[in-house]
Amino acid sequence: MLQQRGATMGITTGSGAAFGGVFVAAGAGIILIGTKVIAVKPGSVQAPYWVLTVAGIVFALGGFWVWSMAWRQFAASRARVEATRRYPNEPAVADYRWHPEGFEVSEWPGLAKAVAGALAMTVFLSIFNWWAFSKNGPWMVKGIVCLFDFAALWMWWLAARQLGRALKFGHTRVRFASFPCRLQDPVVLRWQPLKGINRVNKGTFTLRCVEEWFERHGSGENQSSTLVHEETWSAKWILEGPRNLHPRDDVELRYELPADAQPTNLSTAKPIYWELEVKLDLPGLDFNKSYLVPVYGPAQRAAASTAV
């Protein structure tokens, strides 16, 4: 279950801020027209004002989303500069905001994203539903809009399923035997389910090293970026038989790294990171989550001062 781990968004922070600003400005203008704050020439509006308002909201939300990504990239860059200044000899602290005890994953942010995505899709499709059905559009248009409506219903189903996962699993974490984990030493982790995982039919615990980057396609105004992940190394710890787990039971995992293993570097334009993926076959909803693991080289020694 690979996901974006680096803070880069594929474009510069300034470009992201400008691009998002165009959408926010356009959306704000359409909203002001739709709410009749800005008067327009009678007859120039061919749709109900609520449709204009909804369209403006969709544009503005798209701009705010781009702004949030640009701010995340900017804040991460500032944090790295400050951490490097304060901890010049420990790359792990300067690279990422680690918690020394472990890495925790919650199902609730996934629920918020799922509901937001389904809601945005529903609001966006309301415009096309009005156009296709209120205006008695062609049957082909109605069919296409119905297909997208089914996609929106599927998104609401996924959101409901994510709610079930959030209620069942809540928070889980992996604890580090040492912080950070060093390349020259075995990686020892203790995975800790907090609730909702009582009996495991079988499971797989995979430690992997991943490279992440954006690939650009096209040229000029037709350029696009695609997020790419490449697994460079992995090792599995397999739980084959049924096992009962109690709250706060630790599953201890130990991995031997290869001699040419690469250290974590999440602050670069082409991030390298280590993660532990936990996949469990459970009664009811299965469990599948990944946790970042701080695997770094040895700490740098401070330069010895010389007396003049």
KEVO-823222 format. One record per residue (C-alpha): x, y, z; residue in one letter. Coordinates in steps of 0.001 Angstrom, whole numbers, plus 524288, in hexadecimal, padded with zeros to 5 digits. Layout:
// residues N
x=X; y=Y; z=Z; rest=a
...
//
This chain:
// residues 308
x=80000; y=80000; z=80000; rest=m
x=80947; y=80A6B; z=7FB17; rest=l
x=8063C; y=818C3; z=7FD7A; rest=q
x=80D3D; y=8259F; z=7FBD0; rest=q
x=816F7; y=82769; z=806D4; rest=r
x=81F43; y=832D8; z=80233; rest=g
x=81B15; y=840F1; z=803F4; rest=a
x=81D9E; y=84518; z=7F5DC; rest=t
x=811D2; y=84751; z=7ED12; rest=m
x=81842; y=84667; z=7DFC2; rest=g
x=818DA; y=85529; z=7DDB8; rest=i
x=81F15; y=86073; z=7E50E; rest=t
x=81827; y=86671; z=7F0C1; rest=t
x=81698; y=87363; z=7E9A0; rest=g
x=81098; y=86CD6; z=7DDBA; rest=s
x=8073A; y=86551; z=7E65C; rest=g
x=80321; y=871B0; z=7ED79; rest=a
x=800DC; y=878D1; z=7E08F; rest=a
x=7F99B; y=86D61; z=7DA5F; rest=f
x=7F0C3; y=86BF7; z=7E62D; rest=g
x=7EE84; y=87AA6; z=7E66B; rest=g
x=7E8F6; y=87A52; z=7D8A3; rest=v
x=7DED4; y=87026; z=7DCAD; rest=f
x=7DB6D; y=8773B; z=7E94E; rest=v
x=7D9CA; y=88449; z=7E247; rest=a
x=7D17F; y=87E3A; z=7D783; rest=a
x=7C941; y=876EA; z=7E17C; rest=g
x=7C74D; y=8830A; z=7E9D2; rest=a
x=7C2CB; y=88AD3; z=7DDFC; rest=g
x=7B917; y=88046; z=7D9EB; rest=i
x=7B3EE; y=87F2C; z=7E7E0; rest=i
x=7B1BB; y=88DE2; z=7E895; rest=l
x=7A9FF; y=88D3D; z=7DBEF; rest=i
x=7A271; y=8814E; z=7E082; rest=g
x=79ED3; y=887D4; z=7ED5C; rest=t
x=79B22; y=8946E; z=7E5E2; rest=k
x=7A557; y=89C7D; z=7ECF1; rest=v
x=7AAA3; y=8A00B; z=7DF90; rest=i
x=79FB4; y=8A3EC; z=7D660; rest=a
x=7A048; y=89F14; z=7C86D; rest=v
x=7989D; y=8A299; z=7BC5F; rest=k
x=78B02; y=89C4E; z=7BC87; rest=p
x=78A62; y=890E8; z=7B334; rest=g
x=79922; y=88EBC; z=7B32B; rest=s
x=797FA; y=883E2; z=7BD3A; rest=v
x=792F0; y=8776B; z=7B6EE; rest=q
x=79278; y=86F57; z=7C365; rest=a
x=78C2D; y=870D9; z=7D0CD; rest=p
x=79416; y=878E9; z=7DA38; rest=y
x=795D1; y=86D56; z=7E360; rest=w
x=79CDA; y=8661B; z=7D87F; rest=v
x=7A657; y=87171; z=7D71E; rest=l
x=7A879; y=87193; z=7E5CD; rest=t
x=7AB5F; y=862FE; z=7E606; rest=v
x=7B4B8; y=86461; z=7DA84; rest=a
x=7BBC3; y=86F69; z=7E178; rest=g
x=7BD02; y=86750; z=7EDE2; rest=i
x=7C2F3; y=85C0C; z=7E61D; rest=v
x=7CCE9; y=8652B; z=7DFD0; rest=f
x=7D05C; y=86B94; z=7ECCC; rest=a
x=7D1EB; y=85E9A; z=7F3EF; rest=l
x=7DB0A; y=859DF; z=7E941; rest=g
x=7E357; y=865F6; z=7EB44; rest=g
x=7E39E; y=8644B; z=7F9FE; rest=f
x=7E7EA; y=8562C; z=7F81D; rest=w
x=7F36B; y=85A8F; z=7EFBF; rest=v
x=7F69D; y=86509; z=7F9D6; rest=w
x=7F6B3; y=85ADB; z=804B0; rest=s
x=8008E; y=852B8; z=7FD06; rest=m
x=80908; y=85EA9; z=7FA81; rest=a
x=808A7; y=86253; z=808E6; rest=w
x=80C2C; y=8546E; z=80CDF; rest=r
x=817FE; y=854FD; z=803FD; rest=q
x=81BF5; y=86271; z=808FD; rest=f
x=81A31; y=85ED1; z=8175A; rest=a
x=821FD; y=85242; z=815A8; rest=a
x=82D23; y=859C7; z=80F5D; rest=s
x=82D70; y=863CB; z=81A64; rest=r
x=82D03; y=85909; z=824AC; rest=a
x=8387E; y=85209; z=81E51; rest=r
x=840AD; y=85E65; z=81E3A; rest=v
x=83DF5; y=860EB; z=82C9D; rest=e
x=8404A; y=852B7; z=8309B; rest=a
x=84D1A; y=85265; z=82910; rest=t
x=8517E; y=85E8E; z=8303A; rest=r
x=84DEF; y=85918; z=83D93; rest=r
x=8526D; y=84B0D; z=83B68; rest=y
x=85D5B; y=84B8D; z=83155; rest=p
x=862D9; y=83E1B; z=834D3; rest=n
x=85677; y=835ED; z=83460; rest=e
x=85072; y=834BA; z=826B4; rest=p
x=84460; y=82D9D; z=82BC2; rest=a
x=83FB0; y=8392D; z=833D8; rest=v
x=84207; y=842B9; z=828CD; rest=a
x=83B9C; y=83A0E; z=81E93; rest=d
x=82E16; y=837A5; z=8245B; rest=y
x=825E1; y=83A8E; z=83054; rest=r
x=827B1; y=82D51; z=8369F; rest=w
x=82276; y=8295D; z=843CF; rest=h
x=82DD7; y=82209; z=84A27; rest=p
x=82503; y=81796; z=85010; rest=e
x=81DF3; y=81358; z=843BC; rest=g
x=81503; y=81650; z=83860; rest=f
x=80643; y=81672; z=83A39; rest=e
x=7FBD0; y=814E0; z=82FD0; rest=v
x=7ED9B; y=818D6; z=83181; rest=s
x=7E1F7; y=814DF; z=82933; rest=e
x=7DAB8; y=8219A; z=82BEC; rest=w
x=7E218; y=82A78; z=8225D; rest=p
x=7DF0F; y=82094; z=817B4; rest=g
x=7D0B1; y=821C1; z=81B38; rest=l
x=7D13D; y=83093; z=81A42; rest=a
x=7D796; y=82FB2; z=80CC3; rest=k
x=7CDC0; y=8259F; z=80818; rest=a
x=7C215; y=82DC5; z=80C72; rest=v
x=7C800; y=83A2F; z=806C5; rest=a
x=7CA8B; y=83375; z=7F9BA; rest=g
x=7BCD4; y=82DC9; z=7F8FD; rest=a
x=7B6C4; y=83ACA; z=7FCBD; rest=l
x=7BEDB; y=84244; z=7F2BE; rest=a
x=7BB23; y=83881; z=7E81E; rest=m
x=7ACBC; y=83999; z=7EBB5; rest=t
x=7ACEA; y=84872; z=7EB7C; rest=v
x=7B452; y=8488D; z=7DE9A; rest=f
x=7AADB; y=83F08; z=7D834; rest=l
x=79F03; y=846E8; z=7DC83; rest=s
x=7A24A; y=85091; z=7D1A3; rest=i
x=7A279; y=845FF; z=7C739; rest=f
x=79632; y=83F8C; z=7CC8A; rest=n
x=78F02; y=84C79; z=7CB4A; rest=w
x=7941E; y=84E37; z=7BD80; rest=w
x=790DE; y=8404F; z=7B92D; rest=a
x=7837D; y=83E98; z=7BF64; rest=f
x=77DAA; y=84C0D; z=7C19C; rest=s
x=78124; y=85061; z=7B3DC; rest=k
x=77CBE; y=84363; z=7AE00; rest=n
x=78A30; y=8408B; z=7A889; rest=g
x=78D31; y=835A4; z=79EE0; rest=p
x=78C10; y=8279C; z=7A3AA; rest=w
x=79A94; y=82597; z=7A1B2; rest=m
x=79D87; y=830FB; z=7AAC0; rest=v
x=793F1; y=82BBA; z=7B4C6; rest=k
x=79A65; y=81E67; z=7B427; rest=g
x=7A7FE; y=82406; z=7B626; rest=i
x=7A353; y=82C3A; z=7C1B1; rest=v
x=79CCA; y=8202D; z=7C7A3; rest=c
x=7A9B1; y=818CE; z=7C6BC; rest=l
x=7B060; y=823B0; z=7CE54; rest=f
x=7A51B; y=8239C; z=7D81A; rest=d
x=7A7C3; y=8152B; z=7DA7B; rest=f
x=7B60E; y=818B2; z=7DC88; rest=a
x=7B1DF; y=8229D; z=7E6CB; rest=a
x=7A984; y=8184B; z=7ED85; rest=l
x=7B542; y=80F31; z=7ED76; rest=w
x=7BD53; y=819E0; z=7F3F8; rest=m
x=7B2FA; y=81B28; z=7FE98; rest=w
x=7B373; y=80C5A; z=8005C; rest=w
x=7C238; y=80D0E; z=8020F; rest=l
x=7C06D; y=81818; z=80BE3; rest=a
x=7B6C3; y=80FBD; z=81394; rest=a
x=7C054; y=8047E; z=8133B; rest=r
x=7CB2D; y=80D76; z=8180B; rest=q
x=7C257; y=8117D; z=82341; rest=l
x=7C15C; y=80326; z=826ED; rest=g
x=7D032; y=801F0; z=82665; rest=r
x=7D1D9; y=80E09; z=82EE5; rest=a
x=7C84A; y=808D3; z=838FB; rest=l
x=7CE7D; y=7FB4E; z=838F3; rest=k
x=7DD14; y=7FE69; z=83874; rest=f
x=7DE7F; y=80C69; z=83D3C; rest=g
x=7ED1B; y=80E8E; z=83F57; rest=h
x=7F851; y=80501; z=83DC1; rest=t
x=806D7; y=8075C; z=83F0B; rest=r
x=8142A; y=8018D; z=83CF5; rest=v
x=81E3E; y=803C6; z=8478F; rest=r
x=82CB6; y=8054C; z=844CA; rest=f
x=8363C; y=7FD52; z=84CE6; rest=a
x=83FEF; y=8085C; z=84A76; rest=s
x=83F0B; y=815B1; z=84428; rest=f
x=84312; y=816FA; z=839C3; rest=p
x=84543; y=8096B; z=83439; rest=c
x=85312; y=8087D; z=82EBD; rest=r
x=85695; y=80255; z=821C5; rest=l
x=86168; y=7FA28; z=827A8; rest=q
x=85872; y=7F445; z=83217; rest=d
x=84C81; y=7EB60; z=83145; rest=p
x=83F99; y=7F2C2; z=830D3; rest=v
x=83780; y=7EEBF; z=83C9A; rest=v
x=82953; y=7F334; z=83CF6; rest=l
x=81DE7; y=7F063; z=845E6; rest=r
x=810A0; y=7F18B; z=83F66; rest=w
x=805DA; y=7F4D9; z=84900; rest=q
x=7F74F; y=7F3B7; z=845C1; rest=p
x=7EF4B; y=7FC26; z=84EE5; rest=l
x=7E19F; y=7F6D6; z=84C6B; rest=k
x=7D8FD; y=7EF67; z=84309; rest=g
x=7E314; y=7E4DA; z=84010; rest=i
x=7E068; y=7D917; z=848A5; rest=n
x=7E253; y=7CD55; z=83FE8; rest=r
x=7EB16; y=7CCB5; z=833F5; rest=v
x=7E926; y=7C1D4; z=82A02; rest=n
x=7F5F7; y=7C4E4; z=82331; rest=k
x=7FE4F; y=7D0BD; z=82085; rest=g
x=80A27; y=7D672; z=819C0; rest=t
x=8137A; y=7E0A6; z=81F3A; rest=f
x=81BBF; y=7E673; z=81444; rest=t
x=82711; y=7EFC0; z=81627; rest=l
x=82A8F; y=7F685; z=80969; rest=r
x=832F9; y=8015F; z=80416; rest=c
x=82C39; y=80A11; z=7FA18; rest=v
x=830AD; y=814C4; z=7F0DF; rest=e
x=82698; y=81F0E; z=7ED6D; rest=e
x=82696; y=82938; z=7E2AF; rest=w
x=81E14; y=830A2; z=7D912; rest=f
x=81EE1; y=82DA5; z=7CA9D; rest=e
x=81B33; y=8387D; z=7C136; rest=r
x=813D4; y=83597; z=7B4BD; rest=h
x=810B9; y=83E2F; z=7A91B; rest=g
x=815B9; y=84BD5; z=7A65D; rest=s
x=8114D; y=859DE; z=7A770; rest=g
x=80365; y=85B92; z=7AC5E; rest=e
x=800F6; y=84CEA; z=7AB30; rest=n
x=80ADD; y=84920; z=7B58C; rest=q
x=80691; y=84007; z=7C06E; rest=s
x=80D4A; y=83974; z=7CBDB; rest=s
x=80B9A; y=82B7C; z=7D08B; rest=t
x=80FE0; y=826A2; z=7DDEA; rest=l
x=81888; y=81A9A; z=7DCA0; rest=v
x=81D15; y=810DC; z=7E6F0; rest=h
x=8279E; y=806A6; z=7E531; rest=e
x=82A5E; y=7FC58; z=7EF66; rest=e
x=83907; y=7FA32; z=7F02B; rest=t
x=83951; y=7F002; z=7FB0F; rest=w
x=82FC6; y=7E8BE; z=803CF; rest=s
x=82F12; y=7DDD4; z=80DC2; rest=a
x=82327; y=7D6FD; z=8135F; rest=k
x=81F96; y=7D178; z=8208B; rest=w
x=81400; y=7C84B; z=81EDD; rest=i
x=809F0; y=7C438; z=828EE; rest=l
x=80483; y=7B7A0; z=82330; rest=e
x=7FB77; y=7B23F; z=82D89; rest=g
x=7F02A; y=7B816; z=83550; rest=p
x=7F431; y=7BFF7; z=8410D; rest=r
x=7ECED; y=7C721; z=84BB8; rest=n
x=7F17E; y=7D4D9; z=84F09; rest=l
x=7EE3E; y=7DC85; z=85B2D; rest=h
x=7EE0E; y=7EB56; z=85C4A; rest=p
x=7FBD0; y=7F0E4; z=85C73; rest=r
x=801CC; y=7E3E6; z=858A0; rest=d
x=80EA0; y=7E670; z=851AE; rest=d
x=8128A; y=7DEC8; z=8459D; rest=v
x=82158; y=7DF8B; z=84574; rest=e
x=8279B; y=7DFF1; z=837FD; rest=l
x=835F3; y=7DF2F; z=8345E; rest=r
x=83BB2; y=7E1CF; z=826EC; rest=y
x=849A8; y=7E0A3; z=82211; rest=e
x=84CB5; y=7EB2C; z=8180A; rest=l
x=8555F; y=7E903; z=80C1E; rest=p
x=862F0; y=7EEEF; z=80BA6; rest=a
x=85F05; y=7F87B; z=800F0; rest=d
x=852B0; y=7FD66; z=807BC; rest=a
x=84FC4; y=80BD3; z=805B0; rest=q
x=84C9D; y=8150D; z=810EC; rest=p
x=83FC7; y=81C42; z=8122D; rest=t
x=83F64; y=82991; z=80BBB; rest=n
x=831BD; y=82F55; z=80BA0; rest=l
x=835FA; y=83D66; z=809D8; rest=s
x=83BB3; y=83BFF; z=7FC3F; rest=t
x=834B8; y=83DFD; z=7EF48; rest=a
x=83593; y=82F39; z=7ED21; rest=k
x=83273; y=829A1; z=7FA93; rest=p
x=83769; y=81C93; z=7FF7B; rest=i
x=83027; y=816AC; z=80AEA; rest=y
x=82E3E; y=80A20; z=8127B; rest=w
x=820E7; y=80564; z=81696; rest=e
x=81AD3; y=7F9E2; z=81D7B; rest=l
x=80E74; y=7F4E6; z=816E7; rest=e
x=8055E; y=7ECA5; z=81F3A; rest=v
x=7FB23; y=7E473; z=81844; rest=k
x=7F251; y=7DBFA; z=820BB; rest=l
x=7E76F; y=7D29C; z=81D2E; rest=d
x=7DD18; y=7D508; z=8279D; rest=l
x=7CF04; y=7D13C; z=82A09; rest=p
x=7C71F; y=7DBEE; z=8235D; rest=g
x=7CF19; y=7E770; z=81E7D; rest=l
x=7DD4D; y=7E455; z=81B6B; rest=d
x=7E87B; y=7ED04; z=81FE9; rest=f
x=7F26A; y=7F368; z=816D1; rest=n
x=7FAC6; y=7FEBC; z=81B8B; rest=k
x=808B7; y=8038A; z=819F1; rest=s
x=811B1; y=80A8C; z=82373; rest=y
x=81DC6; y=812A6; z=820A5; rest=l
x=82A41; y=80D38; z=8269C; rest=v
x=83615; y=8160A; z=82937; rest=p
x=84188; y=80EB7; z=8231B; rest=v
x=84D8F; y=8177C; z=82268; rest=y
x=85C28; y=816B5; z=821C3; rest=g
x=864EC; y=8197E; z=82D7C; rest=p
x=86414; y=826CA; z=833FD; rest=a
x=86DDA; y=830AE; z=82F09; rest=q
x=87898; y=83486; z=83841; rest=r
x=879F2; y=842BA; z=83B96; rest=a
x=8863A; y=848E4; z=8362B; rest=a
x=8908F; y=84A61; z=840AD; rest=a
x=893D1; y=85890; z=843B2; rest=s
x=8A211; y=85C65; z=8429B; rest=t
x=8A898; y=8668B; z=84AE3; rest=a
x=8AF92; y=87198; z=843CF; rest=v
//
